[in-house]
Amino acid sequence: MDLTLENLLAWKGIAVAIWFAGFFLLERLFPAAPYPDGRGKAAPKRIFARLAISAQRVIRNLGLWLLNTGLSPLVVLPLSVWAASHALDWRPQWWAGLPGLALDLVILDFLIYWWHRANHELPFLWRFHEVHHLDGFLDSSSALRFHFGEVLLSATARAGVIILLGFPVSSILVFEVLVLLASIFHHSNLRLPSGLETALSRLFITPSIHWVHHHKVRRDTDSNYGTIFSFWDPLFGSRSSKVRSPNMPIGVEREDERPYLTLLLRPFRLRG
Ligand SMILES: [Zn+2]
């Protein structure tokens, strides 16, 4: 790994950590939906009580994330770097610099839309992605909650895309940072001024759009697949007409959240 890549990775870590800490704090000061206390009642208003109540699921989400942070330098990153060094060299000259990066970001967001949709429509992929959706509430920690199997499958699919479309490592890294920032934002429970949220939602996926994707009703779970840009869902007929409400149940229809170890083993069960 060269120094430039190491520097970029360090900056990526710092930017994501600051962004996450900011949203984690703000969504507890200005929540859009009441925090559950585990018995279906609204949480007390005091911030420390809220923190204690949501601690169990936050720890569970961070526990899943911890496994993935271990996999990143061992598997995910080397696989992406290897793929970039074996990428097909067919790109024209004009597809470089900032315009090239902007085009790469739109193409990668288009591809991640279809990858996310495949994770819902193909039963094998859903086994892993379901772990993300079993979270019974949403906040910025939900953005880090993915089964390690899904992370490995995504890394393999991404390597194929990098080789075929010849993406440079820089585009992949910038895209990964933007995906993390966007994901922390649209999973967050931060109450935004409605005018600001409406304006942002014209171009970007906002919490009001993505929370509907986590609605405990399968029809809505299988909608609103976008990650960064909000125009793919209307374009491909997957935008839900459901409007987010503060007490909307979150999770997977007819399923409940599971303990940490059960979540890790769940994709490998014999029967669906
Ligand atoms: Zn999903």
Boltz pocket constraint, residues with backbone or C-beta under 6 A from the ligand:
constraints:
  - pocket:
      binder: B
      contacts: [[A, 116], [A, 120], [A, 129], [A, 133], [A, 213], [A, 221]]
      max_distance: 6.0
